[in-house]
Amino acid sequence: MKPIQIPKVTDVSGRLAELEARRDKINSAVRTLDKDRMELAQAATQPEADEDPVDLRVARLLGEAPPKILKDHRGRLADMAQQSRDLHAALDLVLEQIRVEHSKAAAVVREKVSPEYRLRIRAICEAFRGVHAANLELRALTEALEAQGIEWSGLGVVAPRALGFPTDQYSPIAQYFRDAADLGFITRSEIPTELRQ
């Protein structure tokens, strides 16, 4: 079988690429804001640059509280926290839009590859019919040897266990055929007779 070119969802939906670019822009803004908030919160605990260290020493000598050395950034930090909440709300909305648009684009891609997918499932079913027929023939040979009292295990036991017993309607290969028929890839009449329920 030939390789198949599967379109990218972003090639199918121009809106998806636009939404992903918007998501990336919001994520970048969130990272920048988080960095700025952390720097501002750390700066709020540092002495003012223009404070006189002499005033601090004198206050200590007198046993008085030193002058206020914390920057009052509560208002700015609160604004930044609100901006962060807004960005996360926007991000949640964009991520949902991406999910919906991706789902629509994926449906278009599935529709495009559906004929090839069906062909490949049918090819597997055809190969399994051949494997099943060979399994039946092997079983017929071993049963014929057993009927004459000949232990065929002396030939070397290489049983196709993964296929299951060739008349087992619940074997893995029988289940595969039923699944393929249930989904319309093959008809029930295409399931080997021994494996039909």
N, C-alpha and C positions, 0 to 999 in steps of 0.2 A: 504494500500500500504506500501511497505517496504521502509525504509530509503535508500537513495542512497549515495554512497561514491563519492564525487566530487573531482577529482584530483586537486591539487594545480598547478597553472601555473608554479611555479618554479620546480615542479616535472616533468612536461612535457618538460620544456626547461632548460637544464643545462646552456646554454648561458645566460639566464635571471638572474640566480643567480649570475653568474660572473659579469654581467653588473651592477647589484644592489650593489655588493661589491665594484666595481670600483666607482660607484656614491658616496657611503658612504665614500670612501677614499678621493675623491676629496672634498666632503663637509667638511670633517675633516680638510683638508689642507686649505680650504677657511677660516674656523673659526680661525685656528691658525694664518694664515697670517693677517686676519683682526685685531686680538688681538695684534699681533706684530706691525702692522702699527699704531694702536691707541697709543700704548705705546711709539713708536718712535716719533710720532707727538707731544705727550705730553712732552717727554723728550727734544724735540727741543726748547721748550720754557723755559726750566729751565737753571740756571747758570751752567757753567762747574764746576765739582767737584773740579778740581785742581786750580781754579782761586783764587787769593788772595783777601779776602774781604777788606784788607787794600787798595789795588789799587782802588777798587770800591768807598770806602769812600773818598780817596784823590781826585779822579776825581770829585766827587760831590762837595767837598769843593772848588775846583778850578773852578767850573762851566763848566767843560769840559764833553764831552760825555763819559760815562763810557766805558771801553773796551767791545768789542763784547762779549756778554754772551750767544748768541744762538748757539747751535751746528749746523753745516752745514750738515743737513741730507737730503737736497733736492734730491741729486743723489740717495741715498738709498731709499727714499720714492718713487721716480719716478720708480725705478726698482721694488719695491714692488707693485706699482700700475699696472705696466705692467704684473707682475706675476699674480696679481688678475684678470686682464682681460683675460689672457691666461687660468687660471683655470676656469673662468666662461664660456669661449668658449668651453673648454673641457667638462664641466658639461652639457652645452646645447646639445652637440653632443651625450653624453652618455644618456641623458634623451630621446632624439629622438630615439636612438637605443633601449632603454628599451621599449618605446611606441610601436615600430614596433615588437619587439620580444614578448612583452606581447600580442599583437594582434594575432600573429601567434599561440602562446601557447593557447590563449583563444579559437581560432578556433578548435584546437585539442580537448580541453575539451568539447566544444559544441558538436562536432561530437560524442564523447564518451557518452554523456548524452542524445543525441537526441532521441534514442528509448524510454527511460523512460519518457522523456518530452512528446512525442507524446502519449504514453499510458495515461498519466495523463490528457492531454487535452481531449482525447477521453472519459475518465471517467467522466469528468465534463460535456461534451456534453450529455453523456448517462443519467447522473443525471438530467440535465436540461430538457431532453425529458420527464422524469418522472414527474418533477415539472410542466412542461408545460401541460401535460395530466391532472394532478390534478387541475391545474388552469382552464382548459377547463371544467372539471366536476363541479367544484365549480360554475363557471359562468352559466353552464346549469341549476344547481339547483336554483340559485338565479333568473334566467330568468323565470323558470317554476313557482316559487312562485309569481313573479311579474305578470305573465300572468293570474294568478288567483286572482289578486288584493290583495295579501298578502304582507305586508311590512316585508321583511325578516330582516331589520335592527334591529328589536326587538330581533333577535337571537344574536346580537353582531357583529358589522362590523369589520372583520379582513381581510381586502383586501390585497392581495399580491402585493402591489403597486410597489415594486422594480422590479417585473417581467413585469409590464405593462399589458395592456389589452390582453387577450389571442389570439386575432386575429389581433393585431396591428403588421404589418410588419416592423414597425420602433421602436418597443419596445427594451429595453436594452437586453432582452434575444434573440430577433430576430437578433439584431446586433451581439451578441456574436456568434450565429450560422453562420452568414454570414462571419464573420472574420475567424472562424475556417475553413469554407469551402474554402474561398479565399486563405488561407495558406496551404491547402491540408491536414488538420487534419481529416476532414470528407468530404463526397461527398455532393453535393447539394441535392441529394435525401434523405439524412439523416436529413435534416432540416425539422421539422414538417410542414406539408402541409399548415397550417393556417399562418405560418410565412414566407413562401417563397415569393419572389418578382417575 
